[in-house]
Amino acid sequence: MESAQLVILAGLVIGLIYGAVGLLSGFCLMSSMRGFVADGDGRLVRTYALAIAAAVAASQLLAGSGTVDIGKSIYLQQSFSVPVLFLGGLLFGYGMVLSNGCGSRALVLLGRGNLRSFIVVIVLAIAAQMTLKGLIAPARIALVQASQTTVSTNSLPSLLATLGAAEAVSRALAAAVIVVALVLFAFAHPAFRRSPGQIAAGVVVGLLVAAGWFVTGYLGADDFNPVAVTSLTFVAPIADALQYAMLSTGLTLNFGIATVAGVFAGSLATALATGRFHLEGYSSPRHMLRSASGAALMGIGGVMAFGCSIGQGLTGVSTLALGSFVALAGILLGTTAGLRGSLRVQPLAVA
């Protein structure tokens, strides 16, 4: 089997596992933040924190051993725009609240029969493609060009290295501090410690991020036909998947598209096997408009931020890229604004 075909197959498997775990555990940053900020239930946010810890630990082990060169990923660029990354994160986070979930969560819920998620996936894909290559692309490019900076230190390890520490020491120290802090935060919560399913979900999702790096950065490292070094992310891949569904004869199947298909298939199979499948729709036209508006914000913001709550929050942060922390801060702030304060998204009135 050629390396490109192996990468696609592995992407499908990673997606299948993510879809099953996402359905069974409810893994989602928006749900985590709602429980933590609005409802007083901190278990899901601990699951997300543990997933980051596992992703950072495993990904930095791969990078430190030389198995994968994560420096080839989009997250560790020398030039990036802090304002655009942060603004994109804000838009994505607020859109997440409007749509009641991120892109990956929409794929999982679609597999369970949630027809609202079908609208979210389609609108997100269209908005993302418009921002990547369509009508909104010139404005995005102009914003980036006007505000981007070129830096010599684009990650936490490289920042520590400027203080005189060796590269290996800087990488190990930065990763250890983040991993220990997140693990302590997660397990300090008694209810989370009594939730083995949530603990397992956090670890598995984090390891799936590292698996994505291994698949694309090691198995896909072909001198003649290399694949892009990437891992779990969903905004651009959802847009690519929709385009591939329409124009497959003129496009090439890749890791991201395979992962998107796998997430939907994994969720669908799990929902059918566990009796969780049931059709759901919108309660009103207003509900549909809000959901579609949130999906559009996620598509636009996700492209500006170079990723979503998974693509930047887990995959980007696993590289310890400074830009990823900026994007994640924007996502968290945008989500918080949608859940609390003067910009809070009000619950829909029950008819």
BAMAR-468948 format. One record per residue: x negated, y negated, z of N, C-alpha, C, O in turn; residue in one letter. Coordinates in steps of 0.02 Angstrom, whole numbers, plus 50000, padded with zeros to 5 digits. Example, Ala and Ser with C-alpha at 12.3 -4.5 7.8 and 13.67 -1.06 7.14 Angstrom:
BAMAR-468948
493405028450390493855022550390493405016550390492885016650423A 493585011250354493165005350357493554999850394493304994350402S 
//
This chain:
BAMAR-468948
499585005950000500005000050000499564993750000499094993350040M 499704988949956499324982849953499444978650016499964979450049E 498964974250031499014970350093499644965950094499954965250146S 499824962950037500414958650034501044962650049501494960150085A 501094968750023501674972950037501694975050110502224975450140Q 501104976450138501064978350209501284972650253501624973650304L 501094966550236501294960650274502044959750272502354958150323V 502344960650215503074959950208503434965250250503914963750285I 503204971450246503504976850285503444975450360503914976450398L 502854973250381502744971750452503174965850474503424965850530A 503244960850430503684955250446504404957450457504744954850501G 504624962150416505304964850424505374968350491505884967450525L 504874972250510504904975850574504894970950633505274971750681V 504464965850629504444960750682505124957350688505364956150744I 505424955850631506094952750632506614957350662507044955050700G 506594963750644507074968550672507034968750749507544968750783L 506424968850774506334969050847506584962550879506924962650930I 506404956950848506624950450875507384950050875507684947650924Y 507704952150821508434951950818508764956050872509254953850902G 508494962050885508784966250937508674963251006509134963051047A 508064960951020507914958051085508304951551095508564950351150V 508354947551043508724941251048509454942351064509744938551102G 509754947451035510454948851048510564951451118511024949351153L 510144956151140510234959351205510064954651263510364955251316L 509594950051253509364945851308509644938751307509624935251357S 509914936651249510144929751243509564924851238509644918951255G 508984927051215508394922751212508514916751167508674917551108F 508454910751196508584904651159508384898751202508564898351260C 507994894051174507784888251213508374883951233508394881351289L 508854883051188509424878751204509824881651262510004877951308M 509964888051261510314891251317509894890851381510164889951436S 509234891451373508794890951431508834883951462508894883251523S 508814878851420508834872051445509524870351474509574866851524M 510054872851443510714871651469510784874651539511054871551584R 510544880851547510574883951613510154880251664510354879451721G 509574877951643509104874651688509314867551706509274865451764F 509544863751655509684856651664510404855451685510544851351729V 510874859051655511584857551666511934862351713512364860251752A 511764868751710512144873751748511794876251811512104879751851D 511174874551820510814876651881510594883951880510424886651933G 510584887151822510364894051816509694894051780509664892651720D 509154895651815508494895051786508184901451759507594901551743G 508574906751752508284913051730508054912851657507494915051642R 508464910251612508284910351542507684905851527507284907451483L 507624900251562507054895951549506414899351573505874897951546V 506464903651623505884907551645505704912751592505114914251583R 506204915551559506064920251505505674916751449505194919551422T 505884910751432505534906951381504824905251403504354905851363Y 504734903251465504074901751491503624907951489503034907451472A 503894913651507503504919751506503314921651434502764924251421L 503764920351387503614921651317503034917351293502594919751256A 503024911051313502464906651295501814909451324501304909851290I 501844911451388501244914151421500984920251385500384920751372A 501424924851368501214930951332500944929251263500454932251241A 501264924551229501034922551162500344919351165499914920951124A 500244914951213499594911651220499044916751236498524916751205V 499174921051286498674925851307498474930551250497884931451237A 498964933551217498824938351164498524935051102498064937751072A 498774929151084498534925751024497814923351034497404923750988S 497664920751094496984918351106496494924151112495904923351096Q 496714929951134496294935851133496114937751061495534939451046L 496604937451017496484938950946496004933950916495544935750879L 496114927550932495684922350905494984922650934494484921950898A 494934923650999494294923851033493864929751011493244929251010G 494174935250994493804941150972493604940850899493234945050874S 493854935750865493704935050794494144939250748494014939750688G 494654942450777495104946650737495514942550689495634944550632T 495744936750712496164932350671495884925250675495704922850729V 495854921850619495644914850618496274910450617496524908650564D 496524908750677497124904650681496994897450660497454893550652I 496354895850651496184889150626496434887950555496464882250533G 496604893350520496874892650452497624891150452497914890050398K 497944891050510498664889850513498804882350506498354878250511S 499434880750494499624873650485499584869750550499574863650549I 499544873150606499574869750671498904866450689498894861450725Y 498354869150665497694866650684497374862450629496784863450613L 497754857950600497494853450550497114847750584497254845950641Q 496634845050549496244839450576496624832850570496494828150608Q 497094832450523497494826450514498234828050528498504832750499S 498544824150571499254825050584499534818450611499164814150634F 500194817850608500544811850631500894813250696501384816950698S 500654810350750500984811250815501694808550815502144811950839V 501824802450788502514799950788502994804350750503564805450772P 502784806950692503234811150652503354817850687503924820350687V 502844820850715502924827050752503414826150810503864830250820L 503324820650847503764819450905504474817950884504954820550913F 504554813650833505224811950808505564818150781506164819250793L 505204822250744505494828450718505724832950775506264835950771G 505324833350828505524837350885506154834650918506594838450937G 506194827950925506804824950953507414826750913507924828850941L 507374825950847507944827550803508134834850809508724836650812L 507624839150809507774846350813508104847950880508604851650881F 507834845350935508114846851001508834844551008509244848251034G 508974838550984509664836050989510134839950943510704841450961Y 509874841650884510274845750838510434852550866510964855350853G 509964855250905510074861750937510684861550982511074866350984M 510754856051019511314855451065511964854851025512474857951043V 511964850750973512564849950932512784856650901513384858050897L 512304860650880512464867050848512514872850896512674878450877S 512364871450959512394876651012511904882251000512044888051013N 511304880450977510794885450967510324883650910510504879550867G 509724886550910509224885050859509334889550798509804893450796C 508884888950749508944892950689508894900450701509274904350673G 508414902450743508334909550757508944912250794509164917850782S 509214908250840509814910350876510414910950829510834915350837R 510444906450780510994906850732510954913250691511464916350677A 510354915350673510274921750637510504927550680510834932150656L 510314927450744510504932850790511264933050798511564938450794V 511574927250808512304927050817512674928750753513214931650755L 512384927050696512694928950632512724936550626513214939250601L 512204939950648512214947150647512744950150693512964955850683G 512944946350743513464948550789514164947050764514664948850795R 514204943550707514864941950678515084934850690515664933250677G 514644930550714514814923550726514784919650661514244918150636N 515364918150632515394914750568515194907450573515024904350522L 515224904550633514974897750642514224897450624513984892550595R 513874902750642513164902950629513004903250554512464901250533S 513474905850515513374905950443513314898850416512884897350375F 513754894450440513734887350420513074884150443512764880450406I 512884885750505512264882950532511664884950490511244880750473V 511614891350473511054893850434511034890650365510494888550342V 511604890150331511634887250264511444879850265511034877650225I 511754876050310511624868850313510894867550333510574863150305V 510644871250383509954870550404509484871750344509004867950334L 509614877050306509184878650250509194873150197508664871250171A 509774870550182509834865250131509474858850155509084855850117I 509584856850218509274850850245508514851650248508144846850234A 508284857550266507564858750269507254858450200506714855450192A 507574861350150507304861250082507304854150054506854852250017Q 507824850250071507834843250050507264839250081506994834750049M 507084840950142506544837350176505864839750154505384835850152T 505814846150136505184848850111505024846550040504474844250026L 505524847249996505384846149924505904841949888505824840349829K 506444840049923507004836749890507064829349902506554825749906G 507684826949909507824819849913507504816349973507324810549969L 507424820050029507154816950090506394817350091506074813950131I 506104821450049505384822650051504964816250043504484815350080A 505134811749995504724805649988504704801450052504174798650069P 505264800850087505274797050149504844800350202504484797050239A 504894807050207504484810650256503744809750241503344808450286R 503554810450178502854809850159502594802750173502034801950196I 503014797650158502814790750172502704789550246502234786250266A 503144792350288503074791650360502424794950385502064792150426L 502284800950359501674804450379501054800550358500594799650397V 501044798250296500464794650271500344788150308499774786050316Q 500884784950331500814778650366500594779450438500354774650469A 500684785450466500554786150538500064791750556499904792550614S 499824795550506499384801150523498684798650542498454793450519Q 498364802550584497674801150604497254807450595497514813050599T 496614806450584496144811950579495744812350644495444807350665T 495744818150674495424818950739494884824350736494904828750692V 494424823950781493904829050785494084834550834493824840050831S 494554832950880494794837850929495544838750919495934834250935T 495734844450892496434845550876496754850950920497324852950907N 496394853350971496664858551015496394857651085495914854051096S 496714860951133496464860551202495754863251209495344860151241L 495594869051179494904871451184494394866551156493864865451185P 494544863551098494074858851068494014852551111493484849351113S 494554850751146494534845051191494084846451250493684842151271L 494134852551278493704854451333492974855051310492514853751348L 492884857051248492204857951223491824851251219491214851151223A 492204845751212491874839151210491554837351277491134832851282T 491754840951330491464839851396490824843851406490504843351459L 490644847851356490024851551360490094859051368489594862651369G 490714861451375490814868651384490744872351318490884869551265A 490524878551320490474882651261491164884151233491654883951269A 491204885751168491854886951135492234892651169492834891951183E 491894898151183492224903851214492474902151284493024904051303A 492074898451321492274896451389492874891651386493344892251425V 492844886851340493394882051332494044885551314494574883951342S 494014890351269494604894051248494894898051307495494897951320R 494454901551342494684905751398494974901451454495484903251484A 494654895851469494894891551523495564888451507496024888451548L 495634885651446496264882551426496834887551427497374886151452A 496704893551398497224898651396497404900951466497994901951481A 496904901951509497024904551576497454899651617497914901751652A 497294893251613497674888251651498404888251630498844888351673V 498534888351565499224888251541499594894651558500164894451581I 499264900251548499584906751561499744907551635500304909451653V 499274905951678499384906751751499944902051774500374904051813V 499934895751750500444891051770501144893351749501624892851788A 501204895851688501864898051664502094904351699502684905051714L 501634908951712501824915151747502044913651818502534916451843V 501684909151852501884907151920502564903851919502984905051963L 502684899551869503334896251864503884901351853504424900851884F 503764906251810504274911151795504444915451856505024916351873A 503934918151888504054922951942504174919752009504284923252059F 504144913152013504324909752075505074909752087505304908152142A 505454911652036506184911552040506424918452060506334923252022H 506734919252119506944925852142507414929452094507344935452083P 507904925752066508384928952021508034931651958508234936851932A 507514928251935507144930651876506754936951894506714941551853F 506474937151953506094943151973506534949251977506304954851970R 507184948151988507664953751992507994955151924508494958651921R 507714952351870508004953151803507504956451756507184953051716S 507434963051761506934966551719507054965651644506584965551605P 507684964951625507824963951554507554957351529507274957051474G 507624952051568507364945551549506594945551549506284942451505Q 506304948751597505574949351599505314952851537504854950551504I 505624958451521505424962251461505514958151398505094958351353A 506064954451394506194950351335505654945051325505414944051270A 505464941751379504944936651375504284939551351503954936651308G 504094945251379503464948451359503484950651287503014949551249V 504034953851267504084956551199504064950951147503704951451097V 504454945551158504464940051110503764936951105503544935351050V 503424935951162502754933251160502274937651121501864935151083G 502324944151130501894948751094502064949051020501624950450979L 502694947751002502874947450932502524941750896502354942250838L 502434936150933502064930550904501344932650887501094931350833V 501024936050935500344938550923500344943650867499874943850827A 500854947750863500904952750809500934949250742500634951550693A 501304943750738501344939950675500664937350654500484937650595G 500274934750702499594932450687499164938250661498784937450613W 499224944050694498824949750674499004952150603498564953750563F 499644952250590499874954650525499634950150469499364952450419V 499744943550476499574938950422498824937250421498544936250367T 498514936950480497814934850483497324940450477496744939250459G 497524946650491497074952350487497274957150430496884958450384Y 497884959750435498114964350383498174960950316498084964050263L 498344954450317498434950750255497814947250230497844943450181G 497244948450262496614945150243496304948750183495834952650190A 496574947350125496334950250063495954944850024496214939450012D 495334946350005494924941349970495224939349903495124933649881D 495584943749871495864942349805496574939749808496784935949765F 496954941849859497654939749864497834938449937498244942049965N 497524933349968497654932150039498354929250050498634925950006P 498634930650109499274927750126499164922150177498634921850208V 499654917850183499604912250231499574914950302499954919450320A 499114912250342499054914250412499604910750452499584904650460V 500084914650475500654911750511500944916950557500684922550563T 501484915150591501834919950635502564917850638502824914850591S 502904919450693503614918050698503764910550693503514906550733L 504174908850646504444902050639505054902750593505094907550555T 505524897950597506164899450564506444894050520506884895550479F 506234887850525506554882550485506374883350411506824884450369V 505734882850394505534883750323505694890750298505934891350241A 505584896050337505764902750312506514903650298506694907150251P 506944900550338507664900950323507814897550257508204899950217I 507494891650247507584888150183507324892350125507644892850073A 506744895450135506454899750082506894905850069506964908050012D 507184908550123507604914550116508234913050075508434917050033A 508534907150087509124905350048508934904349975509294906549930L 508374901049963508144900049894507984906749861508144907749802Q 507684911249898507514917849871508144921649853508174925249802Y 508664921049895509294924549881509604922149816509944925949782A 509484915849799509784913049738509324913849677509574914649622M 508664913649687508194913349631507644918549638507064917049622L 507804924449660507284929249678506834931149620506244932649631S 507084931049558506674933049501506104928149488505614929949456T 506164922049513505634917149502505234915549563504814911049562G 505344919249618505004917949681504654924149707504764929749682L 504234923249756503854928749786504084929949857504134925249897T 504224936149873504404937949941503804937049986503244938749968L 503914934350047503364933150093503544935250164504104937550177N 503074934350210503164936350280503764932850311504164936150345F 503834926350300504374922650331505054924850309505504925750350G 505134925950244505784928250217505944935150245506514936450263I 505444939550247505554946250274505754945950348506174949850370A 505454941450385505614940750456506334938450465506694941050508T 506534933550425507224931050429507724936750415508204937550452V 507594940550363508024946250347508034951350404508544954250420A 507444952450434507394957250488507784955150550508104959250582G 507754948750567508114946250625508864947450617509194949850663V 509134945650559509854946750546510014954250549510504956150581F 509624958350516509754965550514509684968650583510084972950602A 509184966550622509084969250689509654967550735509874971650775G 509894961350730510464959250771511104963050751511484965350793S 511214963550685511814967050661511814974350683512324976750708L 511254977750675511214984850694511324985650769511674990250791A 511034981250809511114981550882511824980150902512094983350947T 512124975150870512824973350886513294979050871513754980550910A 513194982350814513624987950795513514993950842513984997350861L 512884995050861512725000850903512975000050974513125004951008A 513024993750998513214992551068513924989851075514134988251131T 514294989451020514984987051024515054979651035515574977251057G 514524975851019514544968551028514784964850966514894958750969R 514874968350911515064964950849515794962850851516244966950862F 515914956450840516604954050831516574947350796516124943350807H 517074946050753517084940050713517314934050754517784934550793L 516964928450744517144922250778517114916650727516734916950679E 517524911450737517534905750692517574899150731517514899050792G 517674893850694517734887250725518414886150755518914888850732Y 518424882150809519054880750842519424874850811520024874050821S 519054870550773519364864650744518894861850691518304863550690S 519154857450646518714854150598518164850050633517594849650608P 518324846950689517824843050726517254847450750516674845550749R 517434853450771516924858250794516454859950736515844860250745H 516734860950677516334862650618515874856850599515294857850583M 516144850750601515754844850584515164843950632514614842350610L 515294844850696514754844250746514214849450734513614847950735R 514424855550722513954861050711513524859850649512924860850651S 513844857750594513484856450532513014850550540512454850650513A 513224845450577512784839650589512164841750627511614839550612S 512264845950678511694848350716511224852450673510614852050680G 511504856550628511084860650584510674856250537510084857650524A 510984850850512510614846250469510034842950507509484842350480A 510164840850569509634837850610509074842950622508484841150621L 509264849150634508744854250645508334855450582507724856350586M 508654855450524508284856450462507804850850448507224852050430G 508034844650457507604838850445507054838450499506464837850483I 507264838950562506784838350616506284843950618505704842950634G 506504850050602506054855750602505504855050551504934857050565G 505654852350493505144851250442504664845750465504054846450458V 504934840250492504504834850516504044837050572503464834950576M 504304841450615503914843750673503474849750657503124852250701A 503484852150595503094858050575503334864350612502934869050621F 503954864550632504194870550666504774869150712504974863450723G 505044874450739505644874250781505464875950853504884875750872C 505964877750892505854879650962505444886150966505134887551017S 505454890050912505024896050908504384894250871503834895850894I 504444891150813503874889750771503354885150803502754886150793G 503584880150841503114875950878503094877950951502554878250981Q 503684879250981503704880751052503334886951073503064887251128G 503314891951029502954898151045502354898950999501784899351023L 502464899250934501914900650887501404894950886500804896250891T 501634888750881501174883150880500794882550945500184881650946G 501154882951001500824882351066500334888051078499844887151114V 500464893851049500004899451058499314898051029498824901251048S 499264893250982498624891250954498284886050998497694884350987T 498654883351047498414877951092498274871551053497874867451074L 498624870650996498554864650956498864858750992499414859251019A 498524853050993498794847151026499444844750993499904842651028L 499474845250927500084843250892500684847350911501244844750912G 500574853650927501134858050947501424855851014502034856251024S 500994853651060501244851251124501644844851115502134843651151F 501434840651067501814834551052502504836351025503004833551047V 502534840950977503164843050948503614846351000504214845051002A 503334850551043503734853851094504004848751144504574849451166L 503604843751161503854838451206504454834951176504934833551211A 504424833651111504994830551077505604835051077506164832651089G 505504841451065506064846251066506394846451135507004846251141I 505984846851187506244847151255506614840751273507144841051305L 506334834951254506664828651269507314827851231507814825651258L 507314829751167507924829351127508464833951154509054832051155G 508274839851176508764844551205509034841851270509644842251283T 508604839051312508824836251376509304830451365509794829751401T 509154826251314509594820551299510284822951278510794819851293A 510314828551243510954831351222511344834651277511954835551271G 511004836351331511334839851387511504835351445511954836851484L 511134829851452511244825351509511134818151487510794816751438R 511444813451524511334806351511511834803351463512344806451446G 511684797251440512154793451400512254796451330512774795351299S 511764800251306511824803351239512074810651243512034814251194L 512314812551300512534819551310513084821451260513564817651249R 513014827251231513524829951187514114832351229514044837051269V 514684829151220515264830751262515574837451241515594839051181Q 515814841351289516154847651272516764846351228517114841351237P 516884850751182517474850051139518104851451179518124856051220L 518614847551167519254848451202519584854951178519584856351118A 519844858751225520174864951208520884863551186521264860351223V 521074865851126521744864451100522274868151140522864867551124A 
//
